[in-house]
Amino acid sequence: MPHTLLVLAHPRPDSLTAQVAGHLRARIEEADGTVDVLDLYAEDFDPRLTPVDEPDWEDREKKYSPEVHAHMDRIVAADDILVVFPVWWFAPPAVVKGWIDRVWNYGFAYGRSRPRLAGKRMLWLGLAGGHDSDYAKAGLDSAMDVQLRAGVSEFCGIADSSVRLLHGTELSGVPQAQRPTRVREVLAAAGEALESRLPR
């Protein structure tokens, strides 16, 4: 069965985003898949790009920091890459951008005639507080799709990639008595997104 790198990007382990990631991990493992959970906050990943991890356009064989090479190894080992994140300011959190900046680097994820990541499957799964109609009206869903699917995944050779947003995930406006039902609905939608994009 495929091996999945599940990237989680939320500072609170009790967040709805973390619950979604845990639910999807269980779904994958129930189908006899294996999962490597990369919790960017729990692992204290530093998203800041420093000179040691800055691309060298004249040397695609540059050796980056040991931390970055360890993350590269986890990406290479995966058949599927699943990134679960909250949508903040209509984009993934800064820690996700920093992970891309540092790890999806020149000579590894791009910059070769034969992309190393080709053949993998990728799903970007964002939890958005706003309604889908509001995102569509402003073109925000399309903007995120272009940024993540085309600008990262496809640029790095991952043709089988998609961005899915779970809308209405802000629970502060939901009455306490109704929140468990809403959480179950979000988890169900997440499971459907997983099965439609990364079927087992």
Secondary structure, 3 states (H helix, E strand, C coil): CCEEEEEECCCCCCCHHHHHHHHHHHHHHHCCCEEEEEECCCCCCCCCCCHHHCCCCCCCCCCCCHHHHHHHHHHHHCCEEEEEEECECCECCHHHHHHHHHHCCECCCECCCCCCCCCCEEEEEEECCCCHHHHHHHCHHHHHHHHHHHHHHHHHCCCEEEEEEECCCCCCCCCHHHHHHHHHHHHHHHHHHHHHHCCC
